[in-house]
Amino acid sequence: MMQTANSEKKELQGYVEYLELEVEGVRTYAHAFVMQLAPYQLLLGRSWQKGVKLEKIEQENSSIEIKISDLGESRKRVVVPVEGVEH
């Protein structure tokens, strides 16, 4: 069982270690817990955010962008607009 981001308790269906995620050319990895009928498609937690040194940038027009880093050899950083977020 796992407590989800919306405070429900759900049964886990599985676990994936080192799931490769690519965001605008930045390759990252996360450990993923799999559950049936989750209220979201993918939820990246604090450990992933810390690993990519995520920065949240709030624009004057109320839009949000995030900046993430590839901590590997390339040291690449990208800024990605975030859609569908309520704040």
N, C-alpha and C positions, 0 to 999 in steps of 0.2 A: 504494500500500500504506500501511496505517496500523497502528501498534501500538495495540491496544485496552486497555481498563482492566484486563483480566485477562491482559495480556502476550502475547496472540496477535497474529499479523500477519494482517490481512484486507485484501482488495481493496475499494477504495471504489467504490460504484456512482454516487455523485453528491455534490453539495454545494448547500446552500440557504443563501443569505445573508439575514440579518435575518428569521429565522423568528419569527413573533409567538407568544409564549407568555403566557397569562393565568393567574395564580395568585391565586385568591380576590379578583379584582377588580384586582390589580396587573398591569399590562401590561408585559411585558419582551420583549427580543429576543435571539436567539442565532444564531450561525452553526452549521449542522448538517451533519455528514458522514453520508452515507447508505451503509449496507452491508447486504447480504443476510444474513439469519440471524445477526444480532448477539445476544449473550447477554443483552441488556437492551433495553427498548423505547425509552428515552430516557436519555441520560447527559449531564448538564449539568456542564461543567468549571469550572475555577478562574476563567477569565475571566468567565463568567456569574455565578458566586458573588460575585466582587469587584464586578461591575457593579451587583448588587442589594444589596450590603452584607449578605450572608447571615450570620446569627448562628445557631449551634446551641445549643439550650437543652436540657440533660439534666435531666429531672425526677427526683424522689426515687423514684418508682415504676418507674424504669428506662425510661420512655418518652422519646421525643425529639420536640422541636418545632423548627421553623426559623422565623426571622423574616426577612422580606425587605422591601425598600423600593422604591417607585416613585420614581425620581429625576427624574421629569418634574414638571409643574406641580402635581399633586395632593399630592406628598410623602407619599403614603399608605404605611403600614406594616401588614403582616399577619403573624399567627402561624399556622402550619399544622402540625398533627400529622403525624408521619411514620410510615407503616405498613410493616411487612415488612422492617425494617432490623435486621440482626444487628450487634451491637457488643460 
